[in-house]
Amino acid sequence: MFRRVLRTGLGQSLLIRGLGTRSGNSSLGWDGNVSEIKKKIRSLMPGEPHNFLYDTKHLPPEHSDVVIVGGGVVGLSVAYWLKKLEKRRDAIRVLVVERDQTYSRASTGLSVGGIRQQFSVPQNVQLSLFSIDFLRNINEHLAVVDAPPLDLQFNPSGYLLLASEEGAAILESNVKMQRQEGAKICLMSPEQLQKKFPWINTEGVALASYGLENEGWFDPWSLLQGLRRKVQSMGVFLCQGEVTRFVTSSNRMRTSSGEEVNLRRIYEVHVKMDNSLEYQPVECAIVINAAGAWSGQVAELAGIGKGPPGTLQGTKLPVEPRKRYVYMWHCPQGPGLETPLVTDTNGVYFRREGLGNNYVGGRSPTEEEEPDPADLEVDHDFFQNKVWPHLAQRVPAFEGLKVRSAWAGYYDYNTFDQNGVVGPHPLLVNMYFATGFSGHGLQHALGVGRAVAEMLLNGHFQTIDLSPFLFSRFYLEEKVLEQNII
């Protein structure tokens, strides 16, 4: 019985008695106002530093209905949809905590900005279709009064996936499913491929799939800044800091089958302020773990996985940072303006960058080749030895390319099945996940944000059923394996 409940995610709404951290509306209330008054009185007392009025603007609020850990596109999308779907304006107080508001190490700004429907799992296709519709109407969704419109610089050149003889049947099966979900994908023989893209060497290619519409790439930074601007206009509080502690309460209960479980709830989050020893305790009702590559560490900080092995209590969130390199090169004789994002049979990928015969690309390393994620240093030998030879074999013009720059970013890599983790934890009942997308978080953020908001506000997914992505699958050992990881 308990395992069936875990599979469906049912019962979560029964465990949440409303969002408010206190009675009444979303204001601070009497206790909060008294606290603010006390701070200002203390600042006027003799011997206090030169704070004529104690400035608390840099501190997060002492109460927030929802605390979102991670202010990238996924966390901001959750914040947006919570405010968009709230039944009464300002009914939900939302705090987003981001430790680096320059986003210098964030996955969002360091990605190649692709969006595609060519996945092997139906839910991922549905998420991409939802996101592309949102992106095409971005200024209807994220418009802010007196602010300039967003320009995502969307390039609808599509994706082109190449398959060897060994992978052709899987590619064909995937395309059949993608079409059933509403994606416009066509299959191409080597002869058709050569005719449409004469710059490709089709040796070793048995079949290809090509996105006819709603695929391509866009500017991730514009989406990030557009979401930040919009959620601030909706009343979301953005705070630069780091969550260092979760304070929890617990309650033992028995399931209908007689199994005893220990349910925990976070009631306070400690936020350490940037470049300071100061921290602010924040009372809250809900915590969203959208910390990307570091979400596994955040889950561990909350006590997730700290139980006997093989038990639900001992099941960790299997998300860790994986470093990925992106290289930019110049090639005057390279493929033209209609070049799609190409993924070769061995995982090497590339696309055009702008109009000046520049290209970006790379390849995910094998398990044995995984680099140390401790820093974002680039391994240029990886390009010379593992990427360039395959590029030159597939596109002969790339034999003469010149690398101009390179950078590295992080995947929030789900080591279990390379798919997202969405929805509540079954035992830490008010922590929700939006993480583990293993490289496709940017393109799915908008649909995932809505799904998390729906689960939180209504107790179940509505727009897209993401129940296969619940945390409980790790304990149940039920993989939802995504084969098309680039």
C-alpha positions as CSV (number, residue, x, y, z in Angstrom):
1,M,0.0,0.0,0.0
2,F,2.8,2.4,1.0
3,R,4.7,1.7,-2.2
4,R,1.5,2.4,-4.3
5,V,1.1,5.8,-2.6
6,L,4.8,6.6,-3.3
7,R,4.3,5.8,-7.0
8,T,1.3,8.1,-7.4
9,G,2.4,10.9,-5.1
10,L,-1.0,10.9,-3.6
11,G,-1.6,12.2,-0.1
12,Q,0.8,15.2,-0.4
13,S,-2.1,17.7,-0.3
14,L,-3.3,16.0,2.9
15,L,0.0,16.7,4.6
16,I,0.0,20.4,3.8
17,R,-2.5,22.4,5.8
18,G,-2.4,25.5,3.7
19,L,0.6,27.7,2.7
20,G,0.6,30.3,5.4
21,T,3.3,30.2,8.1
22,R,0.9,32.0,10.4
23,S,-2.8,32.9,10.7
24,G,-4.3,35.7,8.8
25,N,-3.0,37.3,5.5
26,S,0.5,37.5,4.1
27,S,1.7,40.5,6.1
28,L,4.3,40.2,8.8
29,G,1.6,40.5,11.5
30,W,2.1,41.9,15.0
31,D,5.2,39.8,15.9
32,G,6.9,40.8,12.7
33,N,6.1,44.5,13.0
34,V,7.4,44.5,16.6
35,S,10.6,42.8,15.5
36,E,11.2,45.6,12.9
37,I,10.4,48.3,15.5
38,K,12.9,46.7,17.9
39,K,15.7,46.8,15.3
40,K,15.1,50.5,14.6
41,I,15.0,51.3,18.4
42,R,18.3,49.4,18.9
43,S,19.9,51.4,16.1
44,L,19.2,54.6,18.0
45,M,20.7,53.5,21.3
46,P,24.1,54.9,22.6
47,G,27.0,52.7,21.7
48,E,25.4,51.3,18.6
49,P,27.2,51.7,15.2
50,H,26.5,54.7,13.0
51,N,23.2,53.2,11.8
52,F,20.8,56.1,12.3
53,L,18.2,53.8,10.9
54,Y,19.0,50.1,10.8
55,D,19.0,49.1,7.2
56,T,17.3,45.7,6.7
57,K,16.8,46.0,2.9
58,H,19.6,43.4,2.2
59,L,18.0,40.9,4.5
60,P,15.3,38.4,3.4
61,P,12.0,38.7,5.2
62,E,11.5,36.9,8.5
63,H,8.5,35.0,7.1
64,S,7.9,33.7,3.7
65,D,5.2,31.2,2.5
66,V,7.6,29.6,0.0
67,V,11.4,29.7,0.0
68,I,13.0,28.7,-3.3
69,V,16.6,27.6,-3.1
70,G,18.2,28.6,-6.4
71,G,17.6,31.6,-8.6
72,G,18.3,30.2,-12.1
73,V,15.6,29.8,-14.7
74,V,14.1,26.8,-13.0
75,G,13.7,28.5,-9.6
76,L,12.5,31.7,-11.2
77,S,10.0,29.8,-13.3
78,V,8.6,28.2,-10.1
79,A,8.3,31.6,-8.6
80,Y,6.6,33.0,-11.7
81,W,4.0,30.3,-11.8
82,L,3.2,30.4,-8.1
83,K,2.4,34.1,-8.4
84,K,0.6,33.6,-11.8
85,L,-1.6,30.9,-10.4
86,E,-2.3,32.3,-6.9
87,K,-6.0,32.7,-6.4
88,R,-5.7,36.2,-4.9
89,R,-3.1,38.8,-5.6
90,D,-0.3,38.8,-3.0
91,A,-1.8,35.7,-1.4
92,I,1.6,33.9,-1.5
93,R,4.8,35.4,-0.3
94,V,7.7,33.9,-2.3
95,L,11.4,34.3,-1.4
96,V,14.1,33.2,-4.0
97,V,17.6,32.7,-2.5
98,E,20.5,32.7,-5.0
99,R,24.1,32.7,-3.8
100,D,25.6,34.3,-7.0
101,Q,23.4,36.9,-8.6
102,T,26.1,37.6,-11.2
103,Y,25.3,34.0,-12.4
104,S,29.0,33.5,-13.3
105,R,28.9,29.8,-12.5
106,A,25.2,29.2,-13.2
107,S,24.2,26.5,-15.8
108,T,21.7,28.9,-17.4
109,G,24.2,31.5,-18.8
110,L,26.8,28.9,-19.7
111,S,24.5,26.7,-21.8
112,V,24.2,26.6,-25.6
113,G,20.5,27.6,-25.4
114,G,19.0,24.7,-27.3
115,I,15.4,23.6,-27.3
116,R,14.1,20.4,-29.0
117,Q,11.3,17.9,-28.9
118,Q,13.6,15.0,-29.9
119,F,13.6,13.1,-26.6
120,S,12.9,9.4,-25.8
121,V,10.5,10.1,-22.9
122,P,7.0,11.5,-23.7
123,Q,7.0,13.9,-20.7
124,N,10.2,15.5,-22.0
125,V,8.6,16.1,-25.4
126,Q,5.5,17.6,-23.7
127,L,7.7,19.9,-21.6
128,S,9.5,21.1,-24.7
129,L,6.3,21.8,-26.6
130,F,4.9,23.7,-23.6
131,S,8.2,25.7,-23.4
132,I,8.4,26.6,-27.1
133,D,4.8,27.9,-27.0
134,F,5.7,30.1,-24.0
135,L,8.9,31.4,-25.7
136,R,7.1,32.3,-28.9
137,N,4.7,34.5,-26.8
138,I,7.3,35.6,-24.3
139,N,6.3,39.2,-24.2
140,E,2.7,38.3,-23.5
141,H,3.9,36.3,-20.4
142,L,6.8,38.4,-19.1
143,A,5.9,41.9,-20.1
144,V,6.5,44.6,-17.4
145,V,5.1,48.1,-17.6
146,D,7.6,50.6,-18.9
147,A,10.2,48.0,-19.6
148,P,11.5,47.2,-23.1
149,P,10.3,44.0,-24.8
150,L,12.4,40.8,-24.5
151,D,14.4,39.7,-27.6
152,L,15.3,36.0,-27.1
153,Q,17.0,35.9,-30.6
154,F,15.4,32.6,-31.3
155,N,16.9,30.7,-34.2
156,P,14.4,28.1,-35.5
157,S,17.0,26.1,-37.4
158,G,16.0,22.8,-35.7
159,Y,17.9,19.8,-34.5
160,L,19.4,17.1,-36.6
161,L,20.1,13.8,-34.9
162,L,22.2,11.2,-36.7
163,A,22.0,7.5,-36.0
164,S,24.3,4.5,-36.9
165,E,22.9,1.2,-38.0
166,E,22.9,0.1,-34.4
167,G,20.9,3.1,-33.2
168,A,18.5,3.5,-36.2
169,A,15.6,1.4,-34.7
170,I,15.7,3.3,-31.5
171,L,15.7,6.6,-33.4
172,E,12.8,5.5,-35.5
173,S,10.8,4.4,-32.4
174,N,11.5,7.8,-30.7
175,V,10.3,9.8,-33.7
176,K,7.1,7.8,-33.8
177,M,6.4,8.7,-30.1
178,Q,7.5,12.3,-30.7
179,R,5.0,12.7,-33.6
180,Q,2.2,11.1,-31.4
181,E,2.9,13.9,-28.8
182,G,2.5,16.6,-31.5
183,A,6.1,17.2,-32.5
184,K,6.9,17.9,-36.2
185,I,9.9,15.6,-36.8
186,C,10.8,13.8,-40.1
187,L,13.1,10.9,-40.7
188,M,15.8,11.2,-43.4
189,S,17.8,8.5,-45.3
190,P,21.5,9.1,-45.9
191,E,20.6,10.1,-49.5
192,Q,18.0,12.6,-48.4
193,L,20.4,13.9,-45.8
194,Q,23.2,14.4,-48.4
195,K,20.7,16.2,-50.7
196,K,19.5,18.7,-48.0
197,F,22.8,19.2,-46.3
198,P,25.6,18.6,-48.9
199,W,28.3,19.6,-46.4
200,I,27.7,16.4,-44.4
201,N,29.7,13.3,-44.9
202,T,27.1,10.5,-44.4
203,E,29.5,7.7,-43.8
204,G,28.4,5.6,-40.9
205,V,24.9,7.2,-40.9
206,A,21.9,4.9,-41.4
207,L,19.1,7.3,-40.4
208,A,18.6,10.9,-39.3
209,S,15.8,12.8,-37.6
210,Y,15.2,16.4,-38.3
211,G,13.0,18.9,-36.4
212,L,10.8,20.8,-38.9
213,E,9.5,23.4,-36.5
214,N,9.7,24.5,-32.9
215,E,13.3,23.6,-32.5
216,G,16.5,25.6,-32.4
217,W,18.2,27.8,-29.9
218,F,17.8,31.1,-28.1
219,D,19.6,33.5,-25.7
220,P,19.4,32.0,-22.2
221,W,20.6,35.2,-20.6
222,S,17.6,37.1,-22.0
223,L,15.2,34.5,-20.6
224,L,16.9,34.6,-17.2
225,Q,16.8,38.4,-17.0
226,G,13.2,38.5,-18.2
227,L,12.0,36.1,-15.5
228,R,13.9,38.0,-12.8
229,R,12.3,41.3,-13.9
230,K,8.9,39.8,-14.1
231,V,8.9,38.0,-10.7
232,Q,10.1,41.1,-9.0
233,S,7.2,43.1,-10.5
234,M,4.9,40.4,-9.2
235,G,6.2,40.9,-5.6
236,V,8.7,38.0,-5.3
237,F,11.6,38.8,-3.0
238,L,15.1,38.0,-4.5
239,C,17.9,37.6,-2.0
240,Q,21.6,37.1,-2.5
241,G,22.7,34.6,0.1
242,E,23.2,30.9,0.8
243,V,20.9,28.5,2.7
244,T,23.0,27.0,5.5
245,R,20.5,25.2,7.7
246,F,17.0,23.7,7.7
247,V,15.2,23.5,11.1
248,T,12.6,20.7,11.1
249,S,10.0,19.1,13.2
250,S,9.0,15.4,13.0
251,N,5.9,13.3,13.5
252,R,5.7,9.5,13.6
253,M,2.8,7.8,12.0
254,R,1.6,4.4,10.8
255,T,0.5,3.6,7.3
256,S,-2.6,1.6,6.6
257,S,-0.4,-1.5,6.2
258,G,1.1,-0.9,9.7
259,E,4.5,0.4,8.5
260,E,5.8,3.1,10.8
261,V,7.3,6.2,9.0
262,N,8.8,9.4,10.4
263,L,7.4,12.5,8.6
264,R,9.4,15.7,8.9
265,R,8.6,19.3,8.0
266,I,10.9,22.3,7.6
267,Y,9.6,25.3,9.5
268,E,12.7,27.5,9.4
269,V,15.4,28.2,6.8
270,H,18.7,29.9,7.8
271,V,20.0,32.2,5.0
272,K,23.6,33.3,5.3
273,M,24.1,36.7,3.8
274,D,26.7,37.2,1.1
275,N,30.3,38.1,2.3
276,S,29.1,38.1,5.9
277,L,28.8,35.9,9.0
278,E,25.3,37.3,9.4
279,Y,22.3,35.0,8.8
280,Q,18.6,35.5,8.8
281,P,16.2,32.8,10.0
282,V,13.1,32.6,7.7
283,E,9.9,30.9,8.8
284,C,8.3,29.1,5.9
285,A,5.7,26.6,4.9
286,I,7.3,25.2,1.7
287,V,10.8,24.9,0.4
288,I,11.6,24.3,-3.3
289,N,15.0,22.7,-4.0
290,A,15.9,24.2,-7.4
291,A,19.6,24.5,-6.7
292,G,20.7,22.8,-9.9
293,A,24.0,21.1,-9.8
294,W,24.2,21.7,-6.0
295,S,20.7,20.4,-5.2
296,G,22.1,17.1,-4.0
297,Q,24.0,19.0,-1.4
298,V,21.0,21.0,-0.4
299,A,19.0,17.8,0.0
300,E,21.7,16.3,2.2
301,L,21.7,19.5,4.3
302,A,18.0,18.9,4.9
303,G,18.7,15.4,6.1
304,I,17.6,13.6,3.0
305,G,19.4,10.2,2.6
306,K,20.6,10.1,6.2
307,G,19.0,6.8,7.1
308,P,19.8,3.1,6.8
309,P,20.7,2.0,3.2
310,G,17.9,0.4,1.3
311,T,15.2,2.4,3.1
312,L,13.2,5.4,2.0
313,Q,14.9,7.4,4.8
314,G,18.3,6.4,3.4
315,T,17.5,7.2,-0.2
316,K,19.7,10.1,-1.5
317,L,18.9,12.7,-4.1
318,P,21.2,11.4,-6.9
319,V,22.1,14.7,-8.4
320,E,25.6,16.0,-8.7
321,P,27.6,18.6,-10.7
322,R,29.1,17.4,-13.9
323,K,31.4,19.7,-15.8
324,R,30.8,20.1,-19.6
325,Y,33.0,22.0,-22.0
326,V,31.7,24.3,-24.8
327,Y,34.1,25.3,-27.6
328,M,33.7,28.2,-30.1
329,W,35.5,28.0,-33.4
330,H,35.7,29.9,-36.7
331,C,35.6,28.2,-40.1
332,P,35.1,30.4,-43.2
333,Q,34.1,27.4,-45.4
334,G,31.8,25.9,-42.8
335,P,28.1,25.1,-43.1
336,G,25.7,27.9,-44.0
337,L,23.0,29.9,-42.3
338,E,20.3,27.1,-42.4
339,T,22.6,24.7,-40.4
340,P,20.6,23.0,-37.6
341,L,22.1,21.9,-34.3
342,V,23.7,18.6,-35.4
343,T,24.3,15.7,-33.0
344,D,26.5,12.9,-34.4
345,T,26.2,9.2,-33.8
346,N,29.0,9.5,-31.1
347,G,27.5,12.4,-29.2
348,V,29.6,15.2,-30.7
349,Y,27.4,18.2,-31.5
350,F,27.7,21.7,-33.0
351,R,25.6,24.6,-34.2
352,R,26.2,28.0,-35.8
353,E,26.8,31.0,-33.6
354,G,25.7,34.3,-35.2
355,L,26.4,35.3,-38.8
356,G,30.2,35.3,-39.0
357,N,31.0,31.6,-39.7
358,N,31.4,30.9,-36.0
359,Y,30.2,27.7,-34.4
360,V,29.9,26.3,-30.9
361,G,29.9,22.6,-29.9
362,G,31.4,19.9,-27.8
363,R,30.7,16.4,-26.5
364,S,29.7,14.9,-23.2
365,P,32.5,12.8,-21.8
366,T,32.2,9.1,-21.0
367,E,32.1,8.0,-17.3
368,E,35.8,7.3,-17.5
369,E,36.5,10.7,-18.9
370,E,34.5,12.7,-16.4
371,P,36.5,15.8,-15.4
372,D,36.9,17.1,-11.8
373,P,33.9,19.5,-11.2
374,A,35.8,21.4,-8.5
375,D,36.4,24.3,-11.0
376,L,35.4,25.5,-14.4
377,E,38.8,25.2,-16.1
378,V,38.6,24.1,-19.7
379,D,40.5,21.1,-21.0
380,H,41.6,22.1,-24.5
381,D,43.2,18.7,-25.2
382,F,39.7,17.2,-24.9
383,F,38.7,19.2,-28.0
384,Q,41.8,18.3,-29.9
385,N,41.6,14.5,-29.1
386,K,37.9,13.8,-28.6
387,V,35.9,16.4,-30.5
388,W,37.8,17.8,-33.5
389,P,38.6,14.5,-35.2
390,H,34.8,13.6,-35.2
391,L,33.8,17.1,-36.4
392,A,36.3,16.9,-39.3
393,Q,35.2,13.4,-40.3
394,R,31.5,14.5,-40.3
395,V,32.0,17.9,-41.9
396,P,35.2,17.9,-43.9
397,A,35.3,21.7,-44.0
398,F,35.9,21.7,-40.2
399,E,39.4,20.2,-40.9
400,G,40.6,23.8,-41.1
401,L,38.7,25.3,-38.2
402,K,40.3,27.6,-35.6
403,V,39.2,27.5,-32.0
404,R,38.6,31.1,-30.7
405,S,37.3,30.6,-27.2
406,A,36.0,28.0,-24.8
407,W,34.1,27.8,-21.5
408,A,32.8,25.2,-19.0
409,G,29.5,24.9,-17.2
410,Y,27.6,22.5,-15.0
411,Y,25.0,19.9,-15.6
412,D,22.7,19.1,-12.7
413,Y,23.3,15.4,-13.5
414,N,20.9,12.8,-12.3
415,T,23.1,9.7,-12.0
416,F,20.1,7.4,-11.7
417,D,18.4,7.9,-15.0
418,Q,19.4,11.4,-16.4
419,N,15.9,12.7,-15.9
420,G,14.4,15.5,-13.9
421,V,13.2,15.2,-10.3
422,V,9.9,17.1,-9.8
423,G,7.5,17.2,-6.9
424,P,7.5,16.6,-3.1
425,H,9.7,14.4,-1.0
426,P,7.6,11.6,0.5
427,L,9.0,12.0,4.0
428,L,10.3,15.6,4.2
429,V,6.8,16.6,3.2
430,N,7.2,20.3,2.5
431,M,10.4,20.1,0.4
432,Y,9.7,20.0,-3.4
433,F,12.2,19.3,-6.1
434,A,12.8,20.9,-9.5
435,T,16.2,19.6,-10.4
436,G,18.3,16.8,-12.0
437,F,17.6,17.6,-15.7
438,S,21.0,16.6,-16.8
439,G,21.4,19.2,-19.5
440,H,17.8,20.0,-20.5
441,G,16.8,22.1,-17.6
442,L,16.8,25.4,-19.5
443,Q,14.4,24.2,-22.2
444,H,12.1,22.5,-19.7
445,A,12.2,25.2,-16.9
446,L,8.9,26.9,-17.9
447,G,6.9,23.7,-17.9
448,V,8.5,22.3,-14.8
449,G,7.8,25.6,-12.9
450,R,4.1,25.3,-13.7
451,A,4.1,21.6,-12.8
452,V,5.6,22.3,-9.3
453,A,3.2,25.2,-8.7
454,E,0.2,23.0,-9.7
455,M,1.4,20.3,-7.4
456,L,1.9,22.7,-4.5
457,L,-1.3,24.6,-4.9
458,N,-3.7,21.8,-6.0
459,G,-2.0,18.6,-4.8
460,H,-1.5,17.1,-8.2
461,F,-0.1,17.8,-11.7
462,Q,-2.5,19.2,-14.2
463,T,-1.0,20.6,-17.4
464,I,1.6,17.8,-17.8
465,D,1.6,14.7,-15.7
466,L,5.1,14.5,-14.4
467,S,4.4,11.8,-11.8
468,P,7.1,9.5,-13.4
469,F,9.6,12.1,-12.2
470,L,8.7,11.9,-8.5
471,F,11.5,11.3,-6.0
472,S,10.0,8.0,-4.9
473,R,11.3,6.3,-8.1
474,F,14.8,6.2,-6.6
475,Y,13.6,4.1,-3.6
476,L,11.4,2.0,-5.8
477,E,14.3,1.6,-8.4
478,E,12.0,2.5,-11.3
479,K,14.1,4.2,-13.9
480,V,12.7,6.6,-16.4
481,L,15.7,6.6,-18.7
482,E,16.2,9.4,-21.1
483,Q,18.4,8.2,-24.0
484,N,18.8,11.5,-25.9
485,I,21.2,13.3,-23.6
486,I,23.4,15.7,-25.5
